[in-house]
Amino acid sequence: MAPNRHLCLNLLLIIFTTSSFACGQSPHESPQRIYRYCYSVQSKEWYKKQEILWKNEIGINPQNEDAWYNYFFAARYGWANVEGQTETREALLDSIYSEMGKAIPDSWVYHYIHYYNYGTDFSRLEKAYGIHPGEPDLYWEFMKEYEMTGNKEKKKEFCTKLYRSKAISPGILNFNYNMLISAQENAILIVNGDNDTYPAWILQVVKEVREDILILNIHAIFGNRSYLQSKLREKGIEFHVSDLSDVQIPSFLERFIRGIHQKYPHIPIHLARTLHQGYYANFRDDLSLTGLVYTFRVDPSDKDALHQDIVENKLRLDYLDHDWYSDVHVSEPLVKQLNLHYVEPFVKLADYLNSQGNIASARKWSLKALILAQRADDQSLIQKIQSRFK
């Protein structure tokens, strides 16, 4: 749900009935809003506790749509990636969905959960939107649907709606801007998940930032080869995607990148720093850090100067010091973690400047890296930075 609405709802106090005692909860403990992972991530223990609290709320009022929404996502995230519990998790979510259908069958939440959880029947997403057109959660799904089906006009419509909803933190938009601005002209950029894909789409189609870049989400292109084929052809690239591995992402990605580079050496290929490191471990030596992305096979004589130019002259960095209102956004802790991706680029630049005898500038960039590590309370990273620049 939309963060701005949730911040207000969190002010409400809900008094639990005696059913709370059966679960070991305080009689006055209030359930807390469950945000989608793209906004906020908590511990599995926290989610499981909230699952109990929201289930109690449903016991009080079975027609409480907010309670069903939060109960479902608390259960989903509380059981996410728990080893050996996949079947248990799916059975639990199926059960919640079934009970939800009995309690609130005509609600936007019920239709949305069907589409979100099962990934089928687009009409259910449309029904949810017809009931509650102002819900930003739905915009994410429409954007994905229209991207995958190639409907650019409708994709732009929902990119615009999500942008205007202000649901996405300014810090995340700034991060995506810097990721895009780090890429070379007419490049391919491989990204990882929600927070380095959807905001990048928004910047391209709503704000016309770096429209020349082909953004490819690794999970989308690995899971849907016809989609990958169509995106490449839009850029004038003919490549036999059927020859790529369908077993694991690392081998798929390596073969894809090497194949494109061999056939189209003039097309720059970048990997977002947010991409899982295991995906490119086999060809890490072919990648160079240039700004906020990794670039495949940069001329060794150019890479340090290129990186310096991007960081010093192209990145939008003022927001790291003063990002108005972001400190009250629900995604603030996530943004602090996301901003750790600046640390390596800053340290790399500091190393280069130090080697050039520019000690003052080197210390400036190492200090910027240190501040970001301190804000995220990453003690290991803090110690590494301090030991390098004493």
PyMOL commands that set and color helices and strands:
alter all, ss='L'
color gray80, all
select helices_A, chain A and resi 3-9+19-22+44-60+65-78+86-103+108-118+122-131+136-149+152-165+170-182+194-196+198-205+218-223+225-234+241-243+249-263+277-279+281-286+303-314+318-320+326-328+332-355+359-375+379-388
alter helices_A, ss='H'
color red, helices_A
select strands_A, chain A and resi 188-191+214-217+269-272+287-290+293-296
alter strands_A, ss='S'
color yellow, strands_A
deselect
rebuild
show_as cartoon
